[in-house]
Amino acid sequence: MVWLVITLLAALALAPLLLVLRRGATARGAQASALALHRAQLVELDRDLAEGRIMPAEHATARLEVQRRLLAVAERPDAAGQTGARWPILAVAVLVPAAALGLYLIGGQPGMPSLPPGSGAVRQQRAMEEAALIGRLRERLLTLDPASDQALQGYLLLGNVEEARGNDAAAAAAWERALAGRFDTVLAVRAVDAMVRAEGSLSVRSAALLRRALAAAPADVPWRGAAEQRLRDSGL
C-alpha cells in the first residue's frame, strides 16, 4: 500500500512537467503576455492615483502586489526555445525519481515527523530564499542603464520588497535611485516616510526631498497638509 501511494505521488509530481512538454508550443509567449498584463496593471494604478480614484496608501499596496507578481513572472524561464530539449528533460524526469527512490531505500526514515510550518527552520529557509531573490534583483539592476524604464521599475520593486521586510533604510535608498531617474511626488513621499522610520525623525536630507515633492505636486493633493505640518514640526 505504501509503495502504491509513493507511485501515485511521483506520478502527480511529474504530471505538470510532462504536460508542459506536450503543450510546449502553446505555452510559447505566455511569459511575455503575463509581463505585459502586469505592466498594464501598474499603468492603470498610476492613472487611478493621478485621477484621485484611489488613495496613496491603497496605490502603494496594490503596486506592491502587482510588482511581486511581475518579479515572479520575470524569474520564470520563457517557454520559447525549449521545445527542442524534450529528451533531456524526459531523462531527468525518469532519473530523478529513480535516484530519490534509491536514496529512500538506503537511508529513508518514514517515521520521522515533518517540520511544522511555523518552525524556525522553515522561517530561516524562507528568509534565505528571499535574500537570494533580492540579491539576484540587485545584480540585475547593476547591469541596466540607471535612466532606463527597466531600471526604474526594478528599483521601485526593490524598495517595495525591502519595505515589506521591514528594512526601511534599504527601501528608501532604492526609491532614491528610482527618483534620480524619474521624479515622482508620491514615491518621494514614500521615500521620506521610510527615511523617517529608519532614522527616527525628519532629517535635512528627507526634509529637502519632501519640499521637492511639495513643489512638484498639485496644490490639491490630499497629503499636502500633513507634509507641510511635518516640516513645520521638524523646524527644518
C-alpha positions in Angstrom: 0.0 0.0 0.0 2.8 2.4 0.9 4.5 1.8 -2.5 1.3 2.5 -4.3 0.9 5.8 -2.6 4.5 6.7 -3.4 4.0 5.8 -7.0 0.8 7.9 -7.2 2.6 10.9 -5.6 5.5 10.6 -8.0 3.1 10.4 -11.0 1.3 13.5 -9.7 4.6 15.4 -9.2 5.7 14.6 -12.8 2.4 15.2 -14.5 2.9 19.0 -14.8 6.3 18.6 -16.4 5.0 16.1 -18.9 2.0 18.3 -19.7 4.4 21.2 -20.3 6.5 19.1 -22.6 3.4 18.1 -24.5 2.0 21.6 -24.8 5.2 23.5 -25.2 4.2 25.1 -28.5 1.0 26.6 -26.9 3.0 27.9 -23.9 5.4 30.0 -26.1 5.0 33.6 -25.4 3.0 33.1 -22.2 5.7 34.9 -20.1 5.6 37.9 -22.4 1.9 38.1 -22.2 1.9 37.9 -18.4 4.6 40.6 -18.2 2.6 42.9 -20.5 -0.5 42.3 -18.4 1.2 43.2 -15.1 2.8 46.3 -16.6 -0.6 47.4 -17.9 -1.9 47.0 -14.3 0.8 49.2 -13.0 0.0 51.9 -15.5 -3.7 51.7 -14.6 -2.9 52.0 -10.9 -0.8 55.1 -11.6 -3.7 56.6 -13.6 -6.2 55.9 -10.9 -3.9 57.6 -8.4 -3.4 60.6 -10.6 -7.1 61.0 -11.2 -7.9 60.7 -7.4 -9.8 57.4 -7.6 -7.6 55.7 -5.0 -5.5 57.0 -2.1 -1.7 56.8 -2.0 -1.7 54.1 0.6 -4.1 51.9 -1.5 -2.0 52.7 -4.6 1.2 51.6 -2.8 -0.3 48.3 -1.5 -1.7 47.5 -5.0 1.6 48.3 -6.7 3.5 46.0 -4.3 1.3 43.1 -5.1 1.4 43.6 -8.9 5.2 44.1 -8.8 5.7 40.9 -6.8 3.8 39.1 -9.5 5.8 40.8 -12.1 9.1 39.7 -10.4 7.8 36.1 -10.1 6.9 36.1 -13.9 10.3 37.6 -14.8 12.1 34.9 -12.8 10.3 32.1 -14.6 12.0 31.0 -17.8 10.1 31.5 -21.0 8.8 28.5 -22.9 10.2 29.7 -26.2 13.2 27.8 -27.5 12.7 24.9 -25.1 10.6 22.5 -27.3 13.8 21.1 -28.8 15.1 19.9 -25.4 12.4 17.4 -24.6 14.5 14.3 -24.4 17.0 15.6 -21.8 14.0 16.7 -19.7 12.3 13.4 -20.0 15.5 11.6 -19.0 15.7 13.8 -15.9 12.1 13.1 -15.2 12.9 9.4 -15.1 16.3 9.5 -13.4 15.4 11.9 -10.5 12.5 9.8 -9.1 14.7 6.7 -9.5 17.6 8.4 -7.6 15.2 9.6 -4.9 13.8 6.1 -4.5 17.3 4.7 -4.2 18.2 7.2 -1.5 15.0 6.4 0.3 15.7 2.7 0.3 19.2 3.3 1.6 18.5 5.7 4.5 14.9 6.7 4.5 13.1 7.3 7.8 9.3 7.4 7.0 8.5 7.7 10.7 10.4 11.0 11.2 7.9 13.9 11.7 7.9 16.8 9.3 8.7 20.3 10.4 5.7 22.4 11.3 5.0 25.4 9.1 6.0 27.9 11.7 9.2 26.3 12.8 12.5 28.2 13.0 13.9 26.1 10.2 11.1 26.9 7.8 11.4 30.6 8.6 15.1 30.5 8.1 14.7 28.8 4.7 12.2 31.4 3.6 14.5 34.2 4.7 17.4 32.6 2.7 15.2 32.3 -0.4 14.0 35.9 -0.1 17.6 37.2 0.4 18.7 35.2 -2.7 15.9 36.7 -4.8 16.8 40.2 -3.7 20.4 39.5 -4.4 19.6 38.5 -8.0 17.5 41.6 -8.4 20.3 43.8 -7.2 22.8 42.1 -9.6 20.4 42.6 -12.5 19.9 46.3 -11.7 23.7 46.9 -11.8 23.7 45.8 -15.4 21.0 48.3 -16.5 21.1 51.9 -17.6 20.1 53.8 -14.5 18.0 56.1 -16.6 16.0 53.3 -18.3 12.4 52.4 -17.6 13.5 48.9 -16.7 15.9 50.2 -14.0 13.2 52.5 -12.7 10.7 49.6 -12.3 13.5 47.4 -10.8 14.3 50.0 -8.1 10.7 50.5 -7.4 10.2 46.8 -6.8 13.4 46.5 -4.7 12.2 49.3 -2.5 8.8 47.7 -2.1 10.3 44.3 -1.2 12.7 45.9 1.3 9.8 47.8 2.9 7.8 44.7 3.2 10.8 43.0 5.0 11.0 46.0 7.5 14.3 47.2 6.0 13.3 50.9 5.7 16.8 52.3 5.1 17.3 50.0 2.1 13.8 50.8 0.9 14.5 54.5 1.0 17.8 54.1 -0.8 16.2 52.0 -3.6 13.5 54.6 -4.1 16.0 57.4 -4.1 17.7 55.6 -7.0 14.4 55.4 -8.8 13.7 59.1 -8.2 17.1 60.0 -9.6 16.0 58.5 -12.9 12.4 60.0 -12.9 11.0 62.1 -10.1 7.6 61.1 -8.8 5.9 63.0 -6.0 4.1 60.0 -4.5 7.2 57.9 -4.5 9.2 60.8 -3.0 6.7 60.9 0.0 7.0 57.2 0.4 10.8 57.5 0.5 10.6 60.3 3.1 8.3 58.1 5.3 10.8 55.2 5.0 13.7 57.6 6.0 11.8 58.9 9.0 11.1 55.3 10.2 14.7 54.3 9.7 16.2 57.5 11.3 13.6 58.2 13.9 12.8 61.8 12.7 12.9 64.1 9.7 16.5 64.8 8.6 17.9 67.6 6.5 18.0 65.2 3.5 14.5 63.8 3.9 13.1 67.4 4.6 14.7 68.5 1.3 13.1 65.6 -0.6 9.7 66.4 1.0 10.0 70.1 0.0 10.8 69.0 -3.6 7.7 66.7 -3.6 5.5 69.6 -2.4 6.8 71.9 -5.0 6.2 69.4 -7.8 2.8 68.2 -6.6 -0.6 69.8 -7.5 -2.0 72.2 -4.9 -4.9 69.9 -4.0 -3.1 66.6 -3.3 -4.6 65.0 -0.2 -1.2 64.6 1.6 -0.1 68.3 1.3 -1.4 69.4 4.7 0.2 66.6 6.6 3.5 67.1 4.7 3.6 70.8 5.5 2.8 70.2 9.1 5.6 67.6 9.3 8.1 70.2 8.0 6.8 72.8 10.5 7.1 70.4 13.4 10.6 69.4 12.5 11.9 73.0 12.4 13.9 72.2 9.3 
